[in-house]
Amino acid sequence: MKKSKRDIVLDIIFVLIGTGTIGFTISAVMIPNGLTSGGITGVARIVQEAFGISFAIIYYILLTSVFILVTVLLGFKEGKKLMLISVVLPTMILIFEKLDIKLLDEKDLMLAAVYCGVLFGIGLGLVFWRGYSTGGTDSIAQILKRKVFPFLDTSRILFIIDASVILISALVFGKNIALYALVTQYITMKLIDAVMYGFTTKLVQLDVITNIPEKLKDFVIENVARGVSSTEITGEYTGIKRRQLIIICSPRESMLVKRFLSTKDPNSMVTVTALNSVWGIGRGFKQIDKDDII
């Protein structure tokens, strides 16, 4: 299903705003304050610190490498999602690098770490919201899942990669900077969820009608590590009976489902419902016999 011209224009606008926010954060806040983060940004900061090369150039090389790896190992359908970001994001970083803008008048590591987390979260949230990937460690995690560690879920591989980057940062920048990177990473994750689903949403329920229910079920169980329920429904207009899959997961995990469906069955219908809480047995849910502390 092709996107309308309006959707394409909105994609471009929000991607430019999102990547511009990320580029500004890196060049005007993170680097001037000597900070770093997890993910591919952290890798670029480590290389920059070690060899003194322009951050924008390093970032461009890393994103291009990830794009090539994804295209070769996962196919062009996955790789084309990174094409736009692989060009626009390094360009934004280079522009702000040349402008030499600094957000803070004085060096304040904690304030800078918070600013980085908030701005990164907003920028990445806008990009993810429009269905694009930044070509970072999430793409590497997908490759490792499919080619090397099929027995591990993608979110766990991603956590290991990001944690490893921050640990290496501790050796290069010092333990204090690594701790600030954790602060940035935590705030970033919270703001990404907030941009996509609002500030109060911790879990979402996906009700999915798709032509590939078995493939989606296997993907959610194996890659997202969440449970799936199903029920039979009838379309009253057509009289056709279909399976509807029900998935409860985090907002971030729901984007993995969205990206999977956009590639495998773009004609799927997905209803997303924000949940305040879920009680019961399952990863990330509250035990039904435990009282909440108010």
Summary of the structure (lengths in Angstrom):
residues: 294
radius of gyration: 20.1
end to end distance: 47.1
largest distance: 66.7
contacts: 962
relative contact order: 0.12
helix: 63%
strand: 11%
